Amino acid sequence: MNDAAAAIDFYKRAFGATELARHHTPDGKRIMHAALSLNGGMLMLNDDFPEYHGVKASTPRRFRRLLQQVFEVGRVPTKGISRFHQ
């Protein structure tokens, strides 16, 4: 992920996620670890660190997925879309 901070902001605005933790690199430029509470589950993410595996993130951005178990199917997509467009 190239911009974990932007992703965190998106999940908070779109889905009402709560930020539980955010740990930056010593220079403060990247996020080493972040944890969000999202609809009773936990989402963990971080910025890309190509220096540890020699290349950028191996999964192209368009193939990333966030999956969650949903009990009120009719409400969740609308809630996320309406919060994102405010």
C-alpha positions in Angstrom: 0.0 0.0 0.0 1.4 3.3 -1.0 -0.6 5.6 1.3 -1.8 3.9 4.5 -2.8 7.2 6.0 -5.2 7.9 3.1 -6.7 4.4 3.4 -7.2 4.8 7.2 -9.0 8.1 6.5 -11.2 6.4 3.8 -12.2 3.5 6.1 -13.1 6.0 8.9 -15.2 8.2 6.6 -16.8 5.5 4.5 -17.5 2.8 7.0 -17.2 4.5 10.4 -14.0 2.6 11.4 -12.3 3.5 14.6 -8.6 3.9 14.7 -7.1 1.8 17.5 -3.3 2.2 16.8 -0.9 3.9 14.4 2.9 3.4 14.5 5.1 5.4 12.2 8.7 4.7 11.1 11.3 6.7 13.0 11.4 9.4 10.3 7.6 9.7 10.5 7.1 9.3 6.8 5.4 5.9 6.6 3.1 3.8 8.8 4.7 0.6 10.0 1.5 -0.7 11.6 -2.1 0.5 12.0 -5.2 -1.2 13.4 -8.8 -0.2 12.9 -12.0 -1.6 14.4 -14.5 -2.1 11.7 -18.0 -3.5 12.3 -16.9 -5.7 15.2 -13.7 -6.9 13.4 -10.2 -5.7 13.1 -8.4 -4.4 10.0 -4.6 -4.1 10.1 -2.5 -2.3 7.4 0.8 -0.6 6.7 2.6 1.3 4.0 4.7 -0.5 1.5 8.3 -1.3 2.5 10.0 -2.4 -0.8 13.5 -2.3 0.8 12.5 -5.5 2.7 11.5 -7.5 -0.4 13.2 -5.7 -3.3 10.0 -4.6 -5.1 6.8 -2.6 -4.6 3.7 -4.3 -3.2 3.2 -7.6 -5.1 -0.6 -7.2 -5.3 -1.7 -4.5 -7.8 -4.0 -1.9 -6.2 -7.0 -2.9 -8.4 -7.0 -6.4 -6.9 -7.0 -5.5 -3.2 -10.1 -6.5 -1.3 -11.7 -5.7 2.0 -14.0 -8.5 3.1 -16.3 -8.4 6.1 -19.1 -10.5 7.4 -22.3 -8.6 7.2 -25.5 -9.3 9.1 -27.6 -6.3 7.8 -26.8 -6.6 4.1 -29.2 -3.8 3.0 -27.7 -1.2 5.3 -23.9 -1.6 5.0 -23.2 -0.6 1.4 -25.5 2.4 1.6 -23.9 3.5 4.8 -20.4 3.3 3.3 -21.3 5.1 0.1 -23.2 7.9 1.8 -20.4 8.6 4.4 -17.8 8.6 1.6 -19.6 11.2 -0.5 -20.2 13.7 2.4 
